[in-house]
Amino acid sequence: MNIYLIKELRGKKEEISVEKGISLEEIYRKYEDELPYTVLAAKVNNKIEGLWHRIHRECCVEFLDMRTQSGNLIYQNSLTLIYLKAIEDVIGKVEVDIENALNKGLYTEIKSKEPLTVKDIKAIENRMRELVNQDIPFIREDLSKEEAIARFNDMGCPEKVELLGENPRLKKVPFYSLAGYRDFFYGLMVPSTGYIKHFELRKYRRGILMRFPHPSAPNKIPEYVDEKNLYKAFGEQNRWGKLMGITHVSDLNKKIEEGKFKELIQLSEALHERRIVEIADMITKNKKRIILIAGPSSSGKTTFAQRLCIQLRVNGLEPLYMGTDDYFVERENTPLDEYGEKNFEDLEAVDIGLFNSNMNDLLAGKTVDLPSFNFITGKKEYGKRLTSIKNNQPIVIEGIHALNEALTPDIPKEEKFKIYISPLTQLNIDSHNRIVTTDHRMLRRMVRDLKHRGHSAKDTIATWPKVRAGEDKNIFPFSNEADVMFNSVHLYEICVLKKYAEPLLEEITPDEAEYSDAVRMLNFLRFFKTVEDDSAIVNNSILREFIGGSIFVD
């Protein structure tokens, strides 16, 4: 039997002959020495399959390593199961929460009777390495919903029982076993522990960081950076969730089932408004003049900036709002990316000298001829925006490089106030299955892309890896530079986005390369109840920037 094999990402198809019923792992082992990184799964005709999957007909097989989003999540799932098994072996049966991405890893908390010491954490890590060295297989069972509920009742996991019980579309529930330890994971795993070679544990605040490679360098642990602002923002979101009585998706679904959706909206919007007022008051009190706002794609930067300007006006100020897009270098001077295409994401695409000169002149009270970038001609135009500001008037600037000091090297530090914005959800499916922030943002972008740009879900998924690469280079490394963080998430919003995103994802067909991501997102969305009537969401909400009806976004 012949199949087409793609061994390397973006590589060429190679027709090879294999025996019927061969597993993906067996095929991988034949080519292992030719590949740069450990293969974790494969696409079979655009559907993600675990390496235990067997081939029974002609197909196209593409190996996936940790450089892909699917591979990265499979690595995290597998590492988490090893971590949970090691904790049970070292400490015993205790509650463990896998909470959020932090410091190039996952932040976790172990609810033990006594605080864990560095020695305890080292013992857990050593046990994890023993499990990896033994190359123990992960065993998958697909239970019926009724069987899974009975097992969760035996395990004392009420939040998981609720999650399954309220989901009529869930027919099979994947359970994974590792040397006697069993748990539910909605994603795939690698075949055995020996695939998970790179990780480390660190004691951090009240919990433990489980760190692993970044997709850009799959064979090494990234340099440690303490993301203190991010930790604080997640902690705040955790408190907000408790205030609303929501810890897991089952809590959210229950609130919606009980008809408390409008109450959730009001409370969530009030929390956003209070935080924006606090930030505006900080700017006013400290007499900051250059307000710099940055965040990854689909964070709600435009709405946040406009709402901040309103609060600054309430404080008696008259902010000037602007972006950095008008400061692109002339099109012929735009740098090229690795594929020889124009790169508008990197800092070199910005006329830094002109930007700094204009901002300093405005601060000095001069009248400045601000440029307008003509995206058709690729040139800056002048004479349309003669501008001056008062001596206490702040300038609110939104741009992807806003937190990078290299954008504003000539502007006095005492004039600058930096804000990082991102939707940082602390809501998880259950204590061991977290919601991936990047997937949450992609849902937002998918809905907005169709409504405002005419792009399909297929287009959004296709361009997402490039978007993420730009964020990893130009935005995330500078989040610690922020004076404050604004968490733009609404805990209820995936239930709203689901109505818009689900039909878009269902349009993607099995013959399209984006099908595997569409299936993964659809599987994720099925855990959430759908909010059909979102008319109660106010027109200045950040969520309106994506679903439509915003007073700030056309």
Order of alpha helices (4+ residues) and beta strands (2+ residues): beta-beta-alpha-beta-beta-beta-alpha-beta-beta-alpha-beta-alpha-alpha-beta-beta-beta-beta-alpha-alpha-alpha-beta-alpha-beta-alpha-beta-beta-beta-beta-alpha-alpha-beta-alpha-alpha-alpha
